[in-house]
């Protein structure tokens, strides 16, 4: 709404976008992004944790109903739901993830990078300018969002660094490790450990996945963020 000059709550004008061959690769990349995150959720299966917390909350509410008070517990009214949500998340993740699903998630994310890269190759070949979704440097987007000329070039650099992290060719920095050492995400997703939040924060739980090598840098993402200015978040959502 802000990009096309309308306020929140204002009906948006109709926008026609012509999806073409390049955009099909964009959609394929986005499908793999969503599938990857879905596999990560399924890898920890939060059903039991949600059921446990929900049943406990129901028991507490039933007990409160048996001893009615003039005023409702203010702490519960203000923070109760948020505490329940946090308890669901913290309880759900303290499990042994399904390795088949974490491996599937990694594969989806790598395919996302490949499809996104193919999108930028194909969109660069386009010579028309007809209701474009994500344009090349000589086109305009039908959405009204202005894409700087070097958007594709910088996003490809972001994708390259993401791929390096996913394959273990670049390590994730960790607060207790010196430069030149980090966490190997490839090893972690191929053989995930039983999640121990305290051990992972302290470091012991991640020792088997620590290695020496090139640590990822934020230079590409920083350059992209500076190029996008205040619309960096929106660009990231659109470009996946």
N, C-alpha and C positions, 0 to 999 in steps of 0.2 A: 504494500500500500504506500509506503513512504517513497519507494523508488519511482512509482508512476504518478506521484503527486496527489494522492487521496488520503483521507484520514482513516483511522481505524474505525470499523463499523460502517463505513461507507460502501455501498455496493460497488464492486469492481467492474470496470467496463469489460466487455468481451474481448478476448485476445486470441487471435488465430495464429497457430504455429504449424509450419509445415515440417513434419518429421521426415528426414531423409536417411540415406544409408549410413552416414556418419552418426546421426542421432540414435540409430538402432544399436550401435556399439555403446553409446552413452547409457542407454537404457539397460543394456546387458550388464554393464559395469555396475549400475545402481542395484540391479537385481542380485548380483553376487555380494555387494556390500551388505544388503539387508539379510541375505541368506547366511552370511558369515556371522553377523551379530546374533541371528536366531540360533545358530548352532552353539554359540557360546552360552546362551541362556539355557538351552536344552542340556548342555554339558554338565550343568550343576543341578538341574531339575528342582526348582524352588517349591514344587507342590507340597511336599511334606512340611517344609518350614512355614509356608503360608497357612496350611491347615492347623499346625500346632499353635501358632500365635493367634489365629482367628478363634480357635476353640477356647484358648486361655482367656482371651478378651471377653468372650461370651460368658464364661464362668464368673469373671469379675463383675460384669454387668448384672448377672443374675443375683449375685450376692448383694450388690448395692441396691437392687430392686427390693430385696427382702428387708432392708433397713433404710427406708426412705428418709431423706434429710430435707430440711427447709431450703438449703442452698446446695447446688451441685458443686462437686469438688472442682475448684478452679484450676488446679494443676492438670487434672485429667481433661478438662474442657479445653484448655489452651494447648497442651502438649501431648495428650494421650494418643491421638492418631499418628503423629509424627514418630513417637516412640515405638508404636506398633510397626510402622513401616520400616524403621531402622532395624528393629529386632528381626523382622522377616528377612531383610537383606543379609544381616550379619549371621543369622542362623543358617540361611540357605547356602552361603559360600563356604561354610566350614565343612566341606565334604571332599571326597575324591572325585575330581571331574572325570567325565567319560572321555577317554583319550581319543576314541574314534571321532567324537564330535569336535574336539579341539583341533584335530588334524583336518577335519572337513572344513572347519572355519578358516584355518590357515590357507587351505587350497582355494576357498572362495575369495579371500582377500587378494591372493596372488593373481587369480583370474580377473578380478576387478582391475588391478593395475594393468594387466595386459590389454583388456578391453578398452580401458580409458586411453591407453597409449595409442591403440588403433583408431579410436575416435579422433584424436588430434591429428593423426596422419591423414585420415580421410577428409576431415573438415578443412585442412589446409589446401586440398586440391579443388575445393569448390570455387566456382567463378560467378555463381548467381548471388542474389541477395533478396531472397523471397521468404519472408516471415520466418526468419531463422530462430532457432532455440538458443544454442550457444554459437556465436559467430566466430569466423576467423578474423584476422586483422583488417580485412577489406569489407566486412559485412557489419550489419547492425542486428541486434536482437529484437524480436517482436515483443519481448517483455517490457522494453523500456529501460532495462538495465544496460549501462554502458560498460563494455568490456575493454580495458586497456589493450593496446596492440600486443604487448608481450605477455598476456595472460597465459596462453598455451605454453609458451617456453618456460615460464616460471613454474607452472603447475606440473609440467613434466619433470622438473627437478625435484619437486616435492614428492612425486610418485616414485622417482628413482630412490630417494632416501627411504621411503616407506617400504619399498621392495627389499632394500638392503637389510632393513631391520627384520622383516618377516623371514628372510632366508638365513639370518644369522651372520651376514657379512658386515653388519654394523651392530654394535652392542648398545643396549639401553643404559644410560648413566644411572648409577645408584649412589645414594648419599654417603655410603661408607667406603666407596671405592675411589681410588685415585684415578686421574686421567690415564687412559690406556687400558682400562678394565671396565667391564659392565656386565649386564645380564643378556644372555643369549636367548632371545625370544623364540627362535626356531626350536631349540632344545626343549624349552618350556612347553611349547604347544604340541610337540611330538610326544612328549612323555610328561604330562603335567603332574605335579606333586599333590598330595592331599593338602588342601588349603588350610594354613595356620596363620591367621592374620598377625598375631604377635610375632611369630617366628619370621614372617616375611618383612615386617617392619624393622625388627631387630637385625635381621640378616641371615640367621642360621638356616631358615627354611629355604633360602635361595642359593645357598653355597653351591649345590650341585650344578647350578645354571650360570655361575659366574665364570667369566673367561677373560683373557687378555686379547686385545686387538683394537681395531678402529671403533671408536665410540661415535654414535650418531651425533650430528651437529644440527643446529637449528637455523643455519644460514639461509637455506632455500626457503624455509617457511617464513623467516623474518623478511626476506626480500619480497615474497608474495604478499605478506600482510601489509608491508609499506606501500606496495603498488595498489592494493585494493582499498587502502585507507579505512574509512569507517564501515565499509561494506565487506570486510574480510570474511566474517562469519557467513554472510549470505552467499558469497562466492564459493566458499568451501562446500556448503550444502548443495549448491547447484552443480558444481563440478565433480562432486564425490571423489 
